[in-house]
Amino acid sequence: MRLRIGSELGAAAALALALFLAGCGGGGGDTPGPGGGGSGGGDTTAPTITSASVNPATVGFYGGSVTISARVTDNQSVAAVWADITKAGGAPVRVNLALTTAPTYQVTWTVPSNAAGTSSAVYTVRISARDAANNTAVSGPLTVTAEANDAPPPPPSF
């Protein structure tokens, strides 16, 4: 007896063969680790930001340089660290922090002059970090203040 492709018996044999081969798929794949489950989901842990600071926290009305720094660690690797600096009512300015001495990242930022201001200019600084798996962390707010130019100069000393 010959099986023809179009016959009912041929179709049934082909289906049986396909089901048999589908059931032979390997085994011995991912061995569950402690706690069950396979090795799976990838990095879901965000970086940790500690010791975030702005130094000095206050500059004169003429502006000046401040150092923004933080210690950033991650269970895998840190991909980027930056600070968003926002003056009340203004758009944020983003500056990238560079790795200086692991795990410390820092940048020097120039606070603009507040010579025309009659009140202090306060900037909010938030440091953010991203790891290679795109997990992100953001520090609490820090501030830097440019004093107002409303104080008279000190009297001359003799």
Secondary structure, DSSP 8 states (H G I E B T S, - for coil): ----TTSHHHHHHHHHHHHHHHTT-----S---TTSS-S-S------EEEEEEEESSEE-TT-EEEEEEEEEE-SS-EEEEEEEEEETTS--EEEE-EESSTTEEEEEEEE---TT-SS-EEEEEEEEEEETT--EEE---EEEEE--S-S-------
